Amino acid sequence: MSEKQWVCTVCGYNMIGERPDVCPFCGARHDTFVTWEEAERTYRVSPRPVTDAVTQLMSVPRLGMEHAAYRIETGGAAVWIDCPSAFNRDLPPVDAIYFTHKDFMGASNQYRALWDARVGLHARDAEHPLARPFPVDDRFTGDFAAHGIEAFHIGGHTPGFTMYIHGPVLFVCDYAFPPGPAMRLNPYGPKDETRARGKRVLEIAADRPLETVCGYNYVAEFDAWRRDFERALEQSG
């Protein structure tokens, strides 16, 4: 792990190479950055069980606006949905890392190198300047299934936004937040397209016996989340 890499403590974004003056994601100054080695010493990626097969991973202490990652034990493989911002080399390895979108690629380049894990990201998001420094092995272009996980290209918030389903669990990251009556669609991105494409989330979910939703920093009961999401769609019009 000799390559230079910096972590913004304001948002958790990883920057590969020479230290920039400002964070390319949140605009914070360079004096808020730490090296990946410092981040590894300070932040511990900690598991929280969601179901028998799914575990939420978040840094302790919280690493800025870091998105949660989720580990899925599929029976034949171990997979992450999204990736922690901190690199902890003592974590149990995974076979693949699938991203919902390009905003937080975390330390995926380092975990990929350590474990020879395959990284998957929608092709339209992989071309974004934020994503280009990170190696992506599988640039998918639509829906697919792998390791017992279903992937559905949604779009909207980002061109390549993809949600995942494994058994009774829906992984939707930050398409809408927070859970509860205050839920709104993600305001960053094309508003009309986010609303229009959000309807596909409900169409896909309607055909599956979902019980749990895993969001970017929360876990929610599906039926309550669906009602909140439907209201958020209506109020965004």
Secondary structure, DSSP 8 states (H G I E B T S, - for coil): --S-EEEETTT--EEESS--SB-TTT--BGGGEEEHHHHHHH-EEEEEESSSSEEEEEEES--TT---EEEEE-SS-EEEES--SS--TTS---SEEE-S-SS--TTHHHHHHHHT-EEEEEHHHHTSTTTTTS--SEEE-S-EEETTEEEEE--SSSTT-EEEEETTEEEEETSEESSSTT-EE--SS-HHHHHHHHHHHHHHHHTS---EEEESS-EEEHHHHHHHHHHHHHHT-
